Amino acid sequence: MTDAPQPPLEPILRISFPGQDRLGRGKMELLEHIRETGSISAAGRAMDMSYRRAWLLISELNHMFREPVVESQRGGQKGGGAALTPFGEELLRRFRGMEATLRAAIADDLNWLEANRSSADASAKNPD
């Protein structure tokens, strides 16, 4: 029996603000879906998330910064929608840049970890 290739190791960037606010890949993915769909509900569905949960995450983001990240429009002929603000676009761009910087900065260490990790099924082990 041949061992199936394991997925590559992936560093995950999460920024914790004082208090309980956090900025991470889930919120950034939600922003990307809002940019693509123009809709908070469609973005939530794309992530298998309720509209309420998506809306709460956007509300968190909008309260974390001095400027709004997402603006929504109500009703109208097109039924409303949502869009990233220029600040939201910049936040998304910078976060993705920080992720790339992180991966590049620790690439050698990740390669070392990869070369030395067990071939056993990682899902059967504890997460840390």
C-alpha positions as protocol buffer text, in pm:
chain_id: "A"
residue {
  index: 1
  type: MET
  ca { x: 0 y: 0 z: 0 }
}
residue {
  index: 2
  type: THR
  ca { x: 140 y: 337 z: -105 }
}
residue {
  index: 3
  type: ASP
  ca { x: 120 y: 632 z: 131 }
}
residue {
  index: 4
  type: ALA
  ca { x: -85 y: 914 z: -16 }
}
residue {
  index: 5
  type: PRO
  ca { x: 103 y: 1244 z: -29 }
}
residue {
  index: 6
  type: GLN
  ca { x: 38 y: 1463 z: 271 }
}
residue {
  index: 7
  type: PRO
  ca { x: -77 y: 1819 z: 219 }
}
residue {
  index: 8
  type: PRO
  ca { x: 205 y: 2071 z: 252 }
}
residue {
  index: 9
  type: LEU
  ca { x: 260 y: 2252 z: 579 }
}
residue {
  index: 10
  type: GLU
  ca { x: 98 y: 2591 z: 583 }
}
residue {
  index: 11
  type: PRO
  ca { x: 172 y: 2878 z: 821 }
}
residue {
  index: 12
  type: ILE
  ca { x: -138 y: 3067 z: 929 }
}
residue {
  index: 13
  type: LEU
  ca { x: -124 y: 3437 z: 1006 }
}
residue {
  index: 14
  type: ARG
  ca { x: -356 y: 3566 z: 1274 }
}
residue {
  index: 15
  type: ILE
  ca { x: -324 y: 3908 z: 1428 }
}
residue {
  index: 16
  type: SER
  ca { x: -468 y: 3951 z: 1776 }
}
residue {
  index: 17
  type: PHE
  ca { x: -568 y: 4303 z: 1869 }
}
residue {
  index: 18
  type: PRO
  ca { x: -590 y: 4410 z: 2234 }
}
residue {
  index: 19
  type: GLY
  ca { x: -915 y: 4274 z: 2368 }
}
residue {
  index: 20
  type: GLN
  ca { x: -1073 y: 3995 z: 2168 }
}
residue {
  index: 21
  type: ASP
  ca { x: -1055 y: 4127 z: 1812 }
}
residue {
  index: 22
  type: ARG
  ca { x: -865 y: 3908 z: 1568 }
}
residue {
  index: 23
  type: LEU
  ca { x: -775 y: 3945 z: 1205 }
}
residue {
  index: 24
  type: GLY
  ca { x: -714 y: 3625 z: 1011 }
}
residue {
  index: 25
  type: ARG
  ca { x: -763 y: 3427 z: 696 }
}
residue {
  index: 26
  type: GLY
  ca { x: -1135 y: 3360 z: 750 }
}
residue {
  index: 27
  type: LYS
  ca { x: -1226 y: 3727 z: 754 }
}
residue {
  index: 28
  type: MET
  ca { x: -997 y: 3789 z: 456 }
}
residue {
  index: 29
  type: GLU
  ca { x: -1161 y: 3506 z: 262 }
}
residue {
  index: 30
  type: LEU
  ca { x: -1500 y: 3657 z: 342 }
}
residue {
  index: 31
  type: LEU
  ca { x: -1382 y: 3993 z: 206 }
}
residue {
  index: 32
  type: GLU
  ca { x: -1263 y: 3825 z: -114 }
}
residue {
  index: 33
  type: HIS
  ca { x: -1604 y: 3663 z: -161 }
}
residue {
  index: 34
  type: ILE
  ca { x: -1780 y: 3995 z: -100 }
}
residue {
  index: 35
  type: ARG
  ca { x: -1556 y: 4154 z: -363 }
}
residue {
  index: 36
  type: GLU
  ca { x: -1642 y: 3874 z: -609 }
}
residue {
  index: 37
  type: THR
  ca { x: -2016 y: 3852 z: -542 }
}
residue {
  index: 38
  type: GLY
  ca { x: -2114 y: 4200 z: -424 }
}
residue {
  index: 39
  type: SER
  ca { x: -2318 y: 4034 z: -151 }
}
residue {
  index: 40
  type: ILE
  ca { x: -2267 y: 3947 z: 215 }
}
residue {
  index: 41
  type: SER
  ca { x: -2519 y: 3663 z: 194 }
}
residue {
  index: 42
  type: ALA
  ca { x: -2359 y: 3515 z: -120 }
}
residue {
  index: 43
  type: ALA
  ca { x: -2015 y: 3549 z: 39 }
}
residue {
  index: 44
  type: GLY
  ca { x: -2141 y: 3365 z: 347 }
}
residue {
  index: 45
  type: ARG
  ca { x: -2295 y: 3089 z: 134 }
}
residue {
  index: 46
  type: ALA
  ca { x: -1965 y: 3048 z: -53 }
}
residue {
  index: 47
  type: MET
  ca { x: -1805 y: 2976 z: 284 }
}
residue {
  index: 48
  type: ASP
  ca { x: -2093 y: 2758 z: 411 }
}
residue {
  index: 49
  type: MET
  ca { x: -2175 y: 3027 z: 667 }
}
residue {
  index: 50
  type: SER
  ca { x: -2506 y: 3183 z: 764 }
}
residue {
  index: 51
  type: TYR
  ca { x: -2585 y: 3539 z: 660 }
}
residue {
  index: 52
  type: ARG
  ca { x: -2598 y: 3633 z: 1029 }
}
residue {
  index: 53
  type: ARG
  ca { x: -2247 y: 3497 z: 1094 }
}
residue {
  index: 54
  type: ALA
  ca { x: -2108 y: 3671 z: 786 }
}
residue {
  index: 55
  type: TRP
  ca { x: -2278 y: 3996 z: 886 }
}
residue {
  index: 56
  type: LEU
  ca { x: -2138 y: 3972 z: 1240 }
}
residue {
  index: 57
  type: LEU
  ca { x: -1784 y: 3921 z: 1105 }
}
residue {
  index: 58
  type: ILE
  ca { x: -1820 y: 4223 z: 877 }
}
residue {
  index: 59
  type: SER
  ca { x: -1954 y: 4426 z: 1169 }
}
residue {
  index: 60
  type: GLU
  ca { x: -1648 y: 4322 z: 1373 }
}
residue {
  index: 61
  type: LEU
  ca { x: -1417 y: 4431 z: 1092 }
}
residue {
  index: 62
  type: ASN
  ca { x: -1594 y: 4762 z: 1052 }
}
residue {
  index: 63
  type: HIS
  ca { x: -1553 y: 4832 z: 1425 }
}
residue {
  index: 64
  type: MET
  ca { x: -1186 y: 4728 z: 1440 }
}
residue {
  index: 65
  type: PHE
  ca { x: -1069 y: 5020 z: 1227 }
}
residue {
  index: 66
  type: ARG
  ca { x: -1122 y: 5394 z: 1197 }
}
residue {
  index: 67
  type: GLU
  ca { x: -1265 y: 5350 z: 849 }
}
residue {
  index: 68
  type: PRO
  ca { x: -1526 y: 5098 z: 732 }
}
residue {
  index: 69
  type: VAL
  ca { x: -1404 y: 4786 z: 555 }
}
residue {
  index: 70
  type: VAL
  ca { x: -1733 y: 4696 z: 385 }
}
residue {
  index: 71
  type: GLU
  ca { x: -2026 y: 4917 z: 292 }
}
residue {
  index: 72
  type: SER
  ca { x: -2368 y: 4774 z: 224 }
}
residue {
  index: 73
  type: GLN
  ca { x: -2657 y: 4920 z: 30 }
}
residue {
  index: 74
  type: ARG
  ca { x: -3019 y: 4842 z: 113 }
}
residue {
  index: 75
  type: GLY
  ca { x: -3288 y: 4731 z: -127 }
}
residue {
  index: 76
  type: GLY
  ca { x: -3349 y: 4928 z: -441 }
}
residue {
  index: 77
  type: GLN
  ca { x: -3394 y: 4796 z: -793 }
}
residue {
  index: 78
  type: LYS
  ca { x: -3092 y: 4568 z: -766 }
}
residue {
  index: 79
  type: GLY
  ca { x: -3188 y: 4440 z: -420 }
}
residue {
  index: 80
  type: GLY
  ca { x: -2897 y: 4595 z: -233 }
}
residue {
  index: 81
  type: GLY
  ca { x: -2551 y: 4457 z: -202 }
}
residue {
  index: 82
  type: ALA
  ca { x: -2214 y: 4509 z: -42 }
}
residue {
  index: 83
  type: ALA
  ca { x: -1872 y: 4626 z: -154 }
}
residue {
  index: 84
  type: LEU
  ca { x: -1528 y: 4667 z: -7 }
}
residue {
  index: 85
  type: THR
  ca { x: -1435 y: 5024 z: 63 }
}
residue {
  index: 86
  type: PRO
  ca { x: -1098 y: 5152 z: -62 }
}
residue {
  index: 87
  type: PHE
  ca { x: -974 y: 5090 z: 295 }
}
residue {
  index: 88
  type: GLY
  ca { x: -1111 y: 4733 z: 279 }
}
residue {
  index: 89
  type: GLU
  ca { x: -929 y: 4673 z: -50 }
}
residue {
  index: 90
  type: GLU
  ca { x: -606 y: 4801 z: 105 }
}
residue {
  index: 91
  type: LEU
  ca { x: -656 y: 4589 z: 418 }
}
residue {
  index: 92
  type: LEU
  ca { x: -704 y: 4277 z: 207 }
}
residue {
  index: 93
  type: ARG
  ca { x: -401 y: 4358 z: -11 }
}
residue {
  index: 94
  type: ARG
  ca { x: -178 y: 4422 z: 290 }
}
residue {
  index: 95
  type: PHE
  ca { x: -292 y: 4109 z: 476 }
}
residue {
  index: 96
  type: ARG
  ca { x: -223 y: 3890 z: 172 }
}
residue {
  index: 97
  type: GLY
  ca { x: 116 y: 4060 z: 144 }
}
residue {
  index: 98
  type: MET
  ca { x: 191 y: 3984 z: 511 }
}
residue {
  index: 99
  type: GLU
  ca { x: 104 y: 3618 z: 448 }
}
residue {
  index: 100
  type: ALA
  ca { x: 345 y: 3607 z: 153 }
}
residue {
  index: 101
  type: THR
  ca { x: 617 y: 3774 z: 362 }
}
residue {
  index: 102
  type: LEU
  ca { x: 560 y: 3522 z: 642 }
}
residue {
  index: 103
  type: ARG
  ca { x: 586 y: 3224 z: 405 }
}
residue {
  index: 104
  type: ALA
  ca { x: 904 y: 3361 z: 247 }
}
residue {
  index: 105
  type: ALA
  ca { x: 1062 y: 3442 z: 584 }
}
residue {
  index: 106
  type: ILE
  ca { x: 1014 y: 3091 z: 723 }
}
residue {
  index: 107
  type: ALA
  ca { x: 1046 y: 2891 z: 400 }
}
residue {
  index: 108
  type: ASP
  ca { x: 1370 y: 2720 z: 508 }
}
residue {
  index: 109
  type: ASP
  ca { x: 1221 y: 2622 z: 843 }
}
residue {
  index: 110
  type: LEU
  ca { x: 905 y: 2492 z: 677 }
}
residue {
  index: 111
  type: ASN
  ca { x: 1117 y: 2285 z: 438 }
}
residue {
  index: 112
  type: TRP
  ca { x: 1304 y: 2143 z: 737 }
}
residue {
  index: 113
  type: LEU
  ca { x: 979 y: 2058 z: 916 }
}
residue {
  index: 114
  type: GLU
  ca { x: 843 y: 1901 z: 598 }
}
residue {
  index: 115
  type: ALA
  ca { x: 1154 y: 1688 z: 554 }
}
residue {
  index: 116
  type: ASN
  ca { x: 1135 y: 1567 z: 912 }
}
residue {
  index: 117
  type: ARG
  ca { x: 765 y: 1511 z: 968 }
}
residue {
  index: 118
  type: SER
  ca { x: 620 y: 1168 z: 1014 }
}
residue {
  index: 119
  type: SER
  ca { x: 438 y: 1002 z: 729 }
}
residue {
  index: 120
  type: ALA
  ca { x: 169 y: 883 z: 974 }
}
residue {
  index: 121
  type: ASP
  ca { x: -180 y: 1019 z: 927 }
}
residue {
  index: 122
  type: ALA
  ca { x: -172 y: 1362 z: 1089 }
}
residue {
  index: 123
  type: SER
  ca { x: -549 y: 1368 z: 1146 }
}
residue {
  index: 124
  type: ALA
  ca { x: -520 y: 1087 z: 1399 }
}
residue {
  index: 125
  type: LYS
  ca { x: -291 y: 1294 z: 1620 }
}
residue {
  index: 126
  type: ASN
  ca { x: -350 y: 1584 z: 1853 }
}
residue {
  index: 127
  type: PRO
  ca { x: -341 y: 1928 z: 1683 }
}
residue {
  index: 128
  type: ASP
  ca { x: -44 y: 2063 z: 1874 }
}
